[in-house]
């Protein structure tokens, strides 16, 4: 069998497993308000355009997610670390 019979279900957001980018954004969109999600996307665009640093982007994400969405913040930090040069 393909995959050795292991479950193909993705890890849950905030669960400490490796999270995929598309899955992360779906989860963030679901949990953040419309305005907060747009602020988050703006922050990522600034990072991609070298208008702000990785640390500034993480600070902004921490502010947007707040303590109640700390798991989502940690998933984002993991994604950034995985794509860091």
N, C-alpha and C positions, 0 to 999 in steps of 0.2 A: 504494500500500500504506500501511497505517496506520503511523505512526511513521517514515516515510521509509525503511523497510527496515533501520533500525538495530537492533542486538541489544537485546532488552529485559531482558537478564540484569542483576540488581542488582549493585552493587559489593561486593567482599568486605570483611568486617569487618577493620579494621586496615589496609586498603589505601589510606587517605588520600582515598577518594572520598566523596561525600555518602552517608550511610547513613540509612536510614529507621528510625523508632523501633521498629516491630514486629520488623524484621530484627535490630536491635541486641539487643533483649531475648531473641530466640531464641538468638542467638550467646552472649550472657552466660549464659543458662541452661545451654547446652551446655558452656561452658568453666569455669564456677564450680562449686564444691561446693554441695550443697543449702543448707548453713548460710551460706556466703558469699553466695549469691544472695539468701537471705532477709534478711541484713544489708543488702545493697544496696537491696532493695525498701523496707526500713524507713527507710533514709536518704532515699530519694526521697519517701516519704510525709511525713517530717518537713519536707522542703523545701516540698512542696505545701501543708502546713498552717502554713507560716511559723514552724515550730519551730526551724529552722536555716537559715543563710544558704547562698547558692549556693557560696561559697568553702568553707564547712564541708562541704557535700555533695561537692564535688570532692576535698577532703582525704580524706574517708571513702572515696570511690571509689578513690582512689589506694592507700590502705591495703588495701582489699579486693582489688583487682586485682593489686597487687604489680608488680614489674618484669617478670615473665614475661608479663603480659597488658597491657603498655603500649599496644598498638594498640587494645585494647578501651577502655582509659581515654581515649585520644585521641578515639575515636568518641563516647564519652559526653560529653566536653567539647564536641565539635562540636554535638551535639544540644542541650546546655544553651545554648550560645551562640546557636543558631538560635532558641531559644524565649525568650531573655532579653528583658526589657522595657526 
